[in-house]
């Protein structure tokens, strides 16, 4: 790569931004009342020695990345500590190139060693080890910031740089495959689509969410500063047309009853599509097959609206199961078990027929997984981790460029809308849902398209800073 088309990290900073949820989010076997984002800023040297800055942010979703009986506060504290650990690693990571090359090298050469050292120390102290998924979560804000900085250094939107002349390594190089590979001479841009101005938004139906109330709400009855308290209220207020339903995976009759109740409401309110997500609580594919068969027989209109099944099995056990019978019924999406393109390729051989992409597993990983999945004919969905503030912007940008089953999940508007008020002033159509859609038209310009949103709020002091002033 010509030096003018490469960047090198010169400094970075890291901050933590906590925020409460306006209502409890039931997640698997746990309930959440709030979360915290890790926000990274990197300073890079770009073309002609000029400096550019990049930003990245993800929610530190401990219950998602680290399912455990360990207290969530202890898991969150460990995630914070590992974010600082990785900030130190980035400050001494001396590699010049394209953002995808730099991110790929960090994930391959640095993150595994840091993660292994951390877990060796945790074992010595008698503490539970951190999963690889949680390590990826901690790496994600820095990776996003590198991609943002690269676009800004080149004076272009980052998603326009994923091919020559900016990226001189093809996908076969990233995958370590021979020149005869089907990926030879092909680049991530070959698997992306032109972004629309709007995306359908998938509303999350949490395990503890109320579906209805005795008095069905009229959307005109909601003041501008109030929020619905029931699913029916959300559907009517925001024009929701797609629902992602959390099921517990512990009681088939209860899950079937919950799904049937949602399905009946969809029929009444004109909701067209339903996805179901177990967050790894199911132990046997037969559980899901029997559930789908029961819904098909008892609630055929609900069954006709089913679009996908997401991650029924634990991340640790998912790639040891043959799920071809289940994957043949509906797109079966890997999520927690999709921790890189290698696991996506492995899942495809076992019968997984789709993958849930998330920027919180690194944008580098999402792009390489997307290409691998598309080449294998797997379905794509872009899912979030209740992404607020800056975190929603690259999430939506990925969704706009991904050839998906349709739209994106974006549930921060449900659980923590007040957390994003400063950024919503810059991207109002992104943070507000209208007629069941989000607008991505404001995500324009160089890098990841944050625009003035990076300066929209007063930030706390960094917990780590080196050369990024």
N, C-alpha and C positions, 0 to 999 in steps of 0.2 A: 504493500500500500504506500502511495506517495505520502511523505510526512505531512503535507498540507491536509490530508484527509484522515489523519489520526489525531487522537487526543491522549493526554496523560494527566492523571490526577495529581493536583498540586496541594490540595487541602480539603478538609471537610469538617462538618459539625453535625451534632446529633442532639435532638430534643425529644422530650416526651410530653404529650398533650392529653391529659385525662378528660373524660366527659361522661356524664350520666345518661342512661336511657330514660325515656319518658314512661316506658312501661316494661315489664319483665319480658325478656326473650327466653323462651324455653328451648334449650339446645341439647338434644339427646337426653341424657339423664340429669343435666344440670340446668340451672336458671341463672340468667345474667341480668344485673341491674346497671351495668355500665361497662366501659372499656377504656382503652388508652391507645393513642396512635404514636408510633415512632416516626419522626420526621427528620430526614437527612438532607443536608445541602453539601454538594461537592463543588469544588473549584477546579477547573481543568485548563490546561494550556492547549489551545487549538491552533488553527492555521495562523502562520506568520507570528507565532509566539503570543498571540492575544489570549486573554483569559475569558472564560465563560463559566457561568454557574448553572447547576442543575439541581432539581428538587425531586424528592421521592418520599412517599408516606404510605404506611399501611397500619391497619388496626392490629394490635397485639392480641389476637384472638386465642387466648390460652386454652379455652375449652375445646376449640376446633383443632388446633395444632398439637395439643398435648392432652388427649383424653386420659383421665387418671383419677384415682381417689385422693391424690394429693390436693391440698387446699389450693383453690384457684389463686389466692394471693401469693402463695409460694411459687407457683408456676409463673405468674406474671413477673415476680421479682427476678426469677432466673432468666426469663426472656429479656428483661431490661439489661441484666448483667451481660448477656451474650451479645446484645446489640452494641454495647460499649466495647466488648472484646473485638467485634468485627470492625468497629470504627478504627480501633488501633491497627488492625490488620490492613485495612484500606490505606491508612496513612503511610504505610511502608510498602505498598504494592506498586511496583515500578514497571508498568507495562503500557506501551503506547499502541493505539490502534482504534478500530471501530468499537463502539459500545458493545456490540454483540460478541466480539472477540474477547474484549476485556471481561465482560460478565461471564462468558463461558469459561475462561481461564480461571477466574476466581472460584467459580462453583466446582471446577475440577481439581484445582491445585491447592487452594487455600482453605475453603470452607470445610472439607472433610477432615483435614488435620486439626483445625481449631475445634471442631465438634468432638472429635475423638479425644483431644486433650481435656476438654471440658468434662466429658463423661468419665474419663479416667479419674479426674479429681472428685467428681460426684460419687463415684463408686468408693473411693478412698474414704470419703466422709459418711458413707452409708446412705447416700441420697439417691432418689430415683433418677435414672438417666433421662436425658432430654431426647425426644424422638427427632429423626432427621427432618420431618415436616416442620417442626418448630424451628430448627436451624435455618431452613429455607425462609421461613417467615421473618426471622431476624435479618437475613441477608437482603430481603426484598426492597426495603427503602433505599439502600445504597445502590442497588442494581437499577432501580427506576431512575434515581438521580443521575446515574451515568448515561442512561439513554436520553434523558432530557438534556443533559449538558452537551451530548454529542450533536444533537440536532441544532442546538443554539450555536455551537462552535462552527457548524457548517452553514448556518443561516437558512435552515430548512426544517420543516416538520420531521420529527424523528422517523415516523412511519414511511417517509419517502426515501429513506437511506438504506433500506434493507435489501440492497442489491448493488451491482456496479453503477457508477465508479466508486461508490463509498465503501461497499463491502466486497472485498476481493477474494474471500473464501466462500466456496459454495457449500451447500448443505451436506454433501458427501464428506467434506473436510470436518465439519462439526460432528458428524456421526461416526467418523473414523472408518468410512467405507471406501471401497476400491473405486477407481475411476469408472468402472463399468456399472456402478450403482445407478439406480433410477434417479438418485438425487444429484448426480454429477451435472454440473452446469446449471443447476437450479438454485434459487435463492428464496428467502422468506417472502419477498414481495410477490413471487409467483403464486403464492397460496393465499394472499390477502385479497380483499375486495375493496372497491371504491366506497368510501364512507357516505351513508345517507345523512340527511339533516336531522332525522328523528329515529328513535328506536322504541320498539314495544318494551314496556317494563313489566317484569314479573314481580308480583307482590308476594311476600312471604307470609304464610299462615303458620305461625308458631304453635307449638304443642299446647301452650296455655292460652292462646288467643280465643276470645269470645267470638262466636260466629254470628250471633244475632241477639236482638233484644226484643222485649214485648212490643215496643213501638218502633216500627221500621223507620229509620231516619230519612229525611228528605235532604238531598245535598244542599239545597238553598238555606237549610236551617243552621249550617255550620258557619260561625263567625270566622273571619280570616285568620285569627290567632288560635283557633281551637282545632282539635283533631278527633276523628272518629274513635269510638271505643269498641266497635265490632267490625267483623269482616264485611258484613253487608254495608255498613257505613262507608268503609274505605272504597269498596267497589263502586258505590254510587257517587261518592265525592270525586274520586280521581278517574272514573271511567275505566277501571281495571278490566283487562280482557284475558289475563294469564295469571295463574296462581301456582306457586311452589309450596306444597303442603308438607310440613314436617310430620313424620310418623315415628312412633316410639320403637317399633320392632320388638316389642316385648309381649304383646297380647294381640293375637291375630284378630279376634272378634272386635276388640276395641279399635284397632287400626281400621278395620273394614267399616265400622260404624262411623268413625270420624271422616273417612274419605267419602262415604256415601252422603253424609250430611253436607259436606262441601260441594259434592257433585250436584245435589239437588238445588243448592243455592246458585250454582253456576247456571243451571238450566233456567232458573227463575230470573236471573239478572243478566243473562246473555254473555257470560264468561265463556270463552271458546277453548281455552287450553289449560291443562293441569299437568304439573310435574310432581313427583313424590320423592322425598329425600329422607333417608333413615339415619344419616350420619354414622354409619358403621355399627349399628346396634344389632343387626341380624346375624345369626350364626349359620343359617342353612338356606341355600337358594330356594328350597321347597317352600319355606315360609312365604316368600314373595310371590312365587308361582300360585300358591293356593289363595293368597289375598287377591291377586289379579283375576283369578278364575271366579272367585266369589263376587267380586265387583262386576265382572262381565255378565254373570247370571242375574244378579239381584238389581244392579243399577246400570243397565246397558248405556244410558245416555252419559253417565259419568265415565264409563269405560271408553266411550268414543272420544272423549275429550283428553284422555291420557296421552301425553307426548313423550315422557321419559321417566325412567327410574334412576335415581342418583345414589351411589355409594351405599348399598345396603350393608356391606360387610366391613369389618375393621380394616384399617390400613395394613396391619401386620398380617392378617389372614386372607385378604382379598386375592392376592396373587398365588395362593395355594389352592384355589377352588376352580373347578371347571363350571363355568356359568353359561355355557352355550345355549342351554334350554331357555334360560331367562333372557339372555341377550337377543334371542330370536323373536321374542314377544314384543319388546319395545326397545328403543335405544337405551342401553344400560351404561350410564355415565360413571367413569372413574372420577373421583375427586381426591379424597385424602390419600388414596393409594397411588395417584398419579403424581409422583415426586420427581419427574424428569422424563425426557423422551424415551429413555430405556424402559421405564416401567410402563409407559403407554404401549410400546412395541410388545412387551411381554403380555400385557393385559389383552391385547388384540388376539393373541394366539390362544387365550383361554376362553374367549367368547365375549369379552367386553366389546361393546359396539359404539362407544362414545366416550368423550372426555369433557370434564368441566374445567375450563381454563380460569385461572385466577392470577391477578397481578401480585397477590400476596405470596405466591410461590416463586417470585421473580418474573419480570417481563422476559428476560432471556430464556428462562425455562418454558414460559408460556408460548413464545414464538416457535421454539424448536419442537415443542410437543404438538402445537397446531399443525405444523408441516408434516410431521410424522403421522399424525392421526388422519389428516386429509388424504395423504397418499394411500393409506390403508382403507379408505372409505368409511372411516368412523365419523359419527355425528359430533358436533361441537356445540357446547353452550358456554357462555361467559357468565360466571357466578361471582358474587362478591362476598365479603365478610363483614356485612353491615358497614360499608365504606363511607365515611363522612369526609368533610373538609377536602383537602387536596387529594385524598386517596380516591375519591370518586372520579376524578378527571381522567387519569390514564386507564382506569377500569372501563369507563365508557368508551374511551378511544380504542382500546383493544376490541371491545364489543362491536364498534362501528366498522372495524376492519376485518373481523372474523366472519367467515361464511358459516353462520350458525343455524340452529333449528329455529331461531327467531328471537331477536331482542336480547335483553340482559336482565339479570336479577339486580335490583338496586333497592335495598330495604332500609337504608339510613333515614329516608323520608318518613318511615313508620316509627322507628325506635329512637332516633336522636336528631330530629329535624333542627332543633335549636342549636346543635353543635356546629352547624354549617352556615349560619346566617351571614358571616362576613364573605365567605366564598360564593354564597348564593347571590350576593349583590353583583358579582362579576358574571356569573353563569346562571341566571335565574331559571332558564328553561331546563337546565340540567338537574337542579336541585328541587324543582317543582314538577309534579307529575300532572299532565293534562291529557284527557281523553285516552288514558292508558299508555301514554308515551312520554319519553324524555327527549328534549332537544339537545343535540350535540353540535348545533350550528355555531355556538360560541367558542368551541374548542378549535381554535385556529392559531396560526403563527408558528414560530420556530419551536423546536423541542417538542414537548408533550402537550403544548397548547394551554398551559395554566393561565397565561396572561397575567393580569394584575392580581389574580387570586393569591399569588405567592406573597403579596404584600398586604393582603386584606385584613390581617389580624395582628395584634401585638403578640409576640412570641416570648415564651419564657427563656431564661438564659440556657445556653447549651450545657448538656452534661458532659459533652466531649467536644473539643474544638482544637484543630491544628491547621494552621496555614490557610484558614478559610475566612479571615476577616475581610 
